[in-house]
Amino acid sequence: MSGSGTADYVVDTPGAPFGLAVWKSVIARTVVPLEVEELDGVTFQGHLAQTVIEDVSVFEIVATPHLVRRSPELISDDDNRYYKLSLQLAGPAILEQDGRRAELRPGDLAIYDTHRPYTLTLPEHNQAMVVMFPHELVDLPRDEVARVTATRFPNDTGLGRVINPFFVELGRNMDQLAGSHASRLVHSALDLLVTMLSQELHRRQGPATNSARSLAREVREYILEHLGDHDLTPSSIAQAHYISTRHLYTIFSAEGQTVSVWIRSRRLEHIRRDLADPLFADRPVSWVAARWGLHDAAHFSRLFKAEFGESPTAYRERLLGDHARRAS
């Protein structure tokens, strides 16, 4: 995947469809390596379009019946870690991961993790939109997301009535993922996804849910609500939840993180999003950083470069320059 900030169709096959061998090669290069098999003796044919917005890829896939498998042998510890959101636009699909099985119909959503094995069966001619994005773009811990992978989110109940149609229209109008508004549109979509996942996690919580898990979720939600507070510290977070700082550290150490690292990564991700947003183009970089609780400009600049490989100013100029060239 590219982090160039462009929103072009980098793969597009409107004419002759791909055969199986070419399809496997293209998918391995643009998505992740996958095993792909034909089903029911139908010769494979597929069309693929990809749009890249910063570090998010949006795919439109149209194909004959086939089976997709992400086997353990294809997964490496060195791989980048992505989630994939799958939206069925036509035909059924069966997604299996983490011991769950989701039978998807047109209009249904599901999420899965490319860093763990999964199987996707498409028994009929099908069309889908797939959004692939780094784990870091989801303001939920990985173990929480793992509880709702391969879960069907239908378009006719709960939040699905509101959120799924948004994704359906996005999938049918991928040409709108261009220009200065593309980044905001994609991140708004991911925010909606997180809202849906969070609601499902709360629904499953129930009275018998492990209290430690419930507390961990409450702590993270509190942090996200107060990211812009300069005085957000482990001590203030612990006090707000009537626990000791040692208990707070234990909550995060269970995932191999510290609370300070998690706060910093969330702040930097939000700052990066705002730096790419033309709405804030006239605001100084220091203002954007302070908006998310980082008031020391020099310290922030060092953190940003260490995290993303370039200074915040260079990052903003590159992305906004791309937007300007595309608009001209």
Buried (B, 14 or more C-beta within 10 A) or exposed (E): BBBBBBBBBBBEBEEEBBEBEEBBEBBEEBBBBBEBEBBEEEEBBBBBBBBBBBBBBBBBBBBBBBBBBBEEEBBEEEEEEBBBBBBBBEBBBBBBBBEBEBEBBBBBBBBBBBBBBBBBBBBEEBBBBBBBBBBBBBBBBBEBBBBBBBBBBBBEEBBBEEBBEBBBEBBEEBEBBBBBBBBBBBBEBBEBBBEBBBBBBEEEEEEEEEEEBBBBBEBBEBBBEBBEEEEBBBEEBBEBBEBEBEBBBEBBEEEEBBBEEBBBBBBBBBBBBBBBBBEBBEBEBBEBBBBBBBEEBEEBBEBBBEBBEEBBEEBBEBBBEBBEEBEE
